[in-house]
Amino acid sequence: MAALAPVVIDGSYLEGGGQILRMGLALSAVKNIPITVNKVRAGRKTPGLRPQHLTGLQVVRDACNGQLDGGQIGSCEVSFYPGPISGGRYMADTQTAGSVCLLVQSVLPCALFANTPSHFILRGGTNAEFAPQVDYTIQVFRKVASWFGVEFKLYINKRGFYPVGKGEISLEVKPASKGLYAADFTDFGEVVSVYGRAFVSGALPVKVAHKMADSAEQLLRQKLPKNVEIYIDRVKEHPEKAVGNGSGIVLWAETTTGCVLGGSALGKKGKDAEDDGIFAANEIMESVDRRACLDKYSQDQVIIFMALAEGKSRIRIGPLTDHTKTAMWVAKLLTKVEFNITEEEGSDCIFVECDGIGHTPMKRK
């Protein structure tokens, strides 16, 4: 195990949630730096590790042959000592409706610097609140990450919803043997298409999916130029491919320059399906109206790639979210990079630049 003293990370900083843990864990594994996170999730109603966070810690520990101290439900301090990252097959099960997409955020950076390809079976909630829906991760984040040289495939084996969970995805990651490269997301271009998927499962009728899709499409057609292609699929999930009752909508817009922007909503008891469609469409329009090249859900997820890439990355985004500010803080703490932030005159957009460290698997040793 590493002889270095752990870098101490204040888990109550800014966003004060699980992101500090996920980001710290990923960079600890990638950089081979032991960490201690204290005040874990101090900003949350129920502080300490929840099953989802512990599951993420355990699968990264396994993937990099590490040691985990304080890994119990409710722990408010955890120490992690990484070892050599190994590709291979791994399985992680939150045994709750905890988001599998948040598990992806923990394991993906680690697997990029493994010695061989990695295959993860991840179980929990595929479409959960306060986390990216799995459709967003596939249709938006995967394409955004590819600009940095990140290659992964994600398959939905079974959808799972709150409160039961029991969903399952397969994640296949190709190592970035030569490291990541800088990306530039500053040229918005023009919107050419908006696609989407409105779905229901269990006892919910397919007309709920139609209501979500129809309201979203109506708003988008009102606000976007007539030449923009708009198509939203409406789906009733097969009983063998989904557990429990659930509904939701995920939209993704693409521009002439390759920008991909997302919008989404989850159905909830007592909430009109039409409102879900309008909410998702308004999220798309929020990015489009600003001409932001990344939406508010992608901006924090690319920070780790900007820090690790070779060269200067630049992004043009809307106002910084607390998640993004938190991600920058953790990245700076563990990689020593700087993020230069410039406000754009006449708008609420900002430019973020970062000279990455050009990390490669060889530099980890």
C-alpha positions, 0 to 999 in steps of 0.5 A: 500500500502507498506509504504517503499520508492521505490527503484530507478532503473536507466532505462538507465543502460547498455542495457537501454531498456525494460528489466530493466522495465520487470525485475524490475517490476517482482521482485518488485511484487515477493518481495513486494518492491515498485520501481521507474524506471527513464530514462525509455528506455533511450537507445532507439531511442524513449525513454519512455514507448511504448504500449507493456511496458505499457501493461506489467505494467498494467497486473502485476499491476492487478495481484498483486493488485498494484498501478502504477504511471506514466503509460502513453505512453511516460512516462520516469519515472514510480513508482510501488507499489505492493500488494498481488498477486492473481491468476485468469484470466487476459487479456492484449492487446498491440493493436500493434504488440508488443511481447506477449512473452515479456509480458510473461517475466513480468507476469510469475515470478509474477504468480509463487508466486500467491495464486492460478493458473493464466490464462492470455490471451495476445494479440499482436505480436506472432512472432516479431523482437527483442523478442523471437518468441512464438515457442521459448518460448514454445519449448526452454524456457518452458523446460529450466524454468522447471529445476527450478520448473517453470510450465506453459503452453502456447497455440497459439490461433492466430498468429500475425505479424508486423505491424498489430499484433492481435495475441493471446496466452493463458498462464496458470501458476501453482504457485510454492507453495514451491518456486523454486529450483536451477538448474545446466546447466553445462554438455552439453552432446551430441546433439541427435536431432534438430527439427523445424518449418518453417511457412508462413501465409497470401499471402505467399506461402508454398514454402517459408517455404520449402526454409527456412527449406531446407537451415537450414537442409542442413547446420545442416546435414553438421555440425552435426554428422550423427546420429543426428535426424533432422526434420523441419516441413513446415507449411502454417498457416490456415487463421483463425489461423493467421492475416496478412502476415508473415514467420519465422523459429524456431529450437531447439536442444536437448542434452543427458543431457537435454539441449535445445538450440534455433535458429530462424529467421523472414522473411522480405521483400527483404530477401531471405528465404534461408538466414533465414534458414541458420541464424537460423541453424547458431544460433544453431551451435553457441551454439553447437560449444561452448558446451554452455548449454544455448543459448544467448536468454535463459541466461538472462531469467534464471537470475531471477530464479537463484536469487529466487531459493533455493540453488546454480544454475550454468550455462555454457554459451557463452559470456555474453550478455548485456541483461544478464548483465542487468538482473544480475544488477537488480536482485542484486539490488532487491534481494542482491544476488551475481553472480560469473563469471568464464571464462573457459580456452581455450574457450569463455564460462563462468560459472555463479554461484548464491546462490539464496534467496530461496524465497517462497510465505510465505516469501513475507509477 
